Amino acid sequence: MFGFLLVLLCIGAYFHCKQKGCHFHKLVNSHQDALDIVRIRYARGEISSEEFNERQNALK
């Protein structure tokens, strides 16, 4: 039963990637994405300047 579900999951994942495209290249840009998120959160006022500097330094 478990094997059958695993096969169905793999087939579903294959067709999902084929239709919508898989974006494995986004994993490479995850560092830049994290910096962008920190910058956006700072611009929105969600984090303080001290927290912004700490997070920015940790990501560099």
N, C-alpha and C positions, 0 to 999 in steps of 0.2 A: 504494500500500500504506500509506504514512504517513497519507494523508488518511483512509482507512478506519479506521485505529486511532484517529486523533484524534476522528472522529465517534463511535466506540464509547466512547471515554473521556468525551466530553461527555454522551452519553446515560446512561452509568453514573453520572456525577456528578449529573445531574439527578434520577435516580430515588433516589439515595442521600439527597440533600437533601430530596426530597419525603417520603421515609419517615421519616428520622431528624431532619429539620429542620436547616437551616444556621444557624450561630450567628455571623453576621457582627458582631452587637452586642458580642461578646466582645472584638473588637479595640479597641473604645473603652475598655474596662475593663482593658486590658493593663497600664497604669501601676499601677493599684491592685493588680492581681494580682501584679505584681513586688514591690511593697512587702509584700504578704501573705506571699510566699515568703521574703523576707528575714527577716521577723518569725518565721515558723515555724522557719526554719533556726537562728535565734539561740536560740529557745526550746528546740530540741532539743540545743543545744550544738555544732552543726556549724560555727558560725563564732564568732569572738571578738567581744567588745564593740567593739573598735576596727574590725574588719572590718564589723560591723553598722552602726556610725555612718558609715563611709565609703560603704557601699552605700546607706544611707538618704538621705544627703545628695546622692549622685549621682542618685537617683531623684526627688528633690524639685524 
